[in-house]
């Protein structure tokens, strides 16, 4: 193994990541990336589709876009918080720096700025899954 090579750890295979983004290309490319690291990935095209899909609370981590038509990512976080649903959430945004305080207050674990580095995304998801593990066992 060369220095800097990424090692796929088998413990990732049990973690489910739910990706909520209105951009189909982001959803699809993120799914391919995360599956290559052994994660199970579920995709949702909107916050409403996620809430209506019966999958709320069934993941180790949410990967959520801030700016979506209809219900925004921030609004979704606020709905989840009001329902007492606690899932480590990584919020993706290209221009949401002004929302950092509100996102934190709504329960976001971290903010990932687009375009993001793939390795940083996987690192943040791994960290979020570690947070989720005790609650799910």
Secondary structure as GFF3:
##gff-version 3
##sequence-region A 1 137
A	DSSP	three_ten_helix	10	14	.	.	.	ID=ss1
A	DSSP	beta_strand	16	20	.	.	.	ID=ss2
A	DSSP	alpha_helix	24	36	.	.	.	ID=ss3
A	DSSP	beta_strand	40	44	.	.	.	ID=ss4
A	DSSP	alpha_helix	47	52	.	.	.	ID=ss5
A	DSSP	beta_strand	61	65	.	.	.	ID=ss6
A	DSSP	alpha_helix	73	82	.	.	.	ID=ss7
A	DSSP	beta_strand	89	93	.	.	.	ID=ss8
A	DSSP	three_ten_helix	97	99	.	.	.	ID=ss9
A	DSSP	alpha_helix	100	106	.	.	.	ID=ss10
A	DSSP	beta_strand	110	113	.	.	.	ID=ss11
A	DSSP	alpha_helix	118	136	.	.	.	ID=ss12
###
